[in-house]
Amino acid sequence: MNLQTKPKLILILDSLDLSSISKTLSSMSTKGPRGYNPEAILRALLAQQIENIPTRAALVRRLKTDPVFRYCCGFSVAGSVPSEATFSRYYSRLAASKSLKEYYYQEVNKAIELGIIDTKILAIDSTKLEAYERPVAKRKVDKNNTNTPDWGSKFDSHFNQITWYGWKVHLVSDCKGELPLDFILTPANKADSVMALPLVEKVYQRLKANGIKRPEYWLMDAGYDVKEIYSEIHYKYQAQAIIPINKRRAKEPPAAYYDFKGTPLCSGGYKMVYWGHYQGCNKFRCPHVLGKVDCPHGSAWCSNSNYGHVVKTRVKDDPRYISIPHRDSQGWQEIYNKRTGIERTFARLKEHLNLENITVRGAKKAEVHVLLSCISLIASKIALEKQKAKQISTAA
């Protein structure tokens, strides 16, 4: 087995130094049997996510019947393997400790150092996670206990309403490596927009503490179109929120705007022409001078210059409607299009890394489940990049 080409699983697991977490999982008692190596237990839990093994029972069966898989996880090829109860005990220790979350942040920092994650443009979104607990009636849900799941509802991409009992994973992902930088797990009834600023604060402070470049753009869908989010991101974090306007049944744009994209209205009632941005200002010119409209008053109505009337807008005047680049520009759309990266992040976590196959109860254990999936995704990406670099150096 040592002479064979290393399988994908062992390449990923060998890239992880799990010693710091295994110390917290070790039993402090000197009595009783020695037990299993905590690091092998942790490798097996990560392997369950990487191999998309649906249940703990299926994991134990795989360990018993597949000696190569057992070897990759760090157990003796011919020895015994942990039972479901043993895995459950170690899982509880992980939930009670902060070591797994701290290790996750170390992996994120490693991916940033390797250039896999780019913190310039980050996206925020949420996804549903059905609970392992038996659903209860809405009236019986303890709203004050955040450790228990709740009912959630949302519309999918085809405007079909989806209802589930469980959790929401509010997540921040970069738009280059499409990897998760941080997340918050809440009951499913928690609104997306409420969790946006806490996520921004967590990521910003952690990047700042590590001397890492802070984001310039935060991308979110129309569900996050809340004035406070724009203001906080602009004034407190010196960044730009890129979020489509949710009209909320409004029939007309605010006064002085031609549309819901923050385009100024000229004195003749026409849409002014965007002419780029410079030093924190969007510049708009007279549409008559540029030949876009035939104003009956001509350009002299609002300006004596042949250049035509010019209007400048600044984000600080109205952070929700005014954006740099301008909402109606190609540059704004190109940045916003990168938001689809977080959709692919969720797809990989769910379809390939076992995120949806949750078999634990309670918020703390559910968070461990999400952490194992996120660590697996980052470790897989790091292992892949290292393998590519090795192949390039060998070819050279």
Buried (B, 14 or more C-beta within 10 A) or exposed (E): EEEEEEBBBBBBBBBBEBEEBBEBBEBEEEEEEEBBBBBBBBBBBBBBBBBBBEEBEBBBEBBEEEBEBBBBBBBEEEEEBBEEEBBEBBBBBBBEBEBBBEBBEBBBBBBBEBEBBBBEBBBBBBBBBBBBBEEBEEEEBEEEEEEBBBBBEBEEEEEEEEEBBBBBBBBBBBBBBBBBBBBBBBBBBBBBBEBBBEBBEBBBEBBEEEEBEBBBBBBBBEBBBBEEBBBBBBEEBEBBBBBBBBEEEEEEBEEEBBBBBBBBBBEBEBBBBBBEBEEEBBBBBBBBBEEBBEBEEEBEBBBEEEEBBBBBBBBEEBBBBBBBBBBBBEBBEEBBEBBEBBBEBBEBBBEBBBBBBBBBBBBBBBBBBBBBBBBBBBBBBBBBBEBEEEEEEEEE
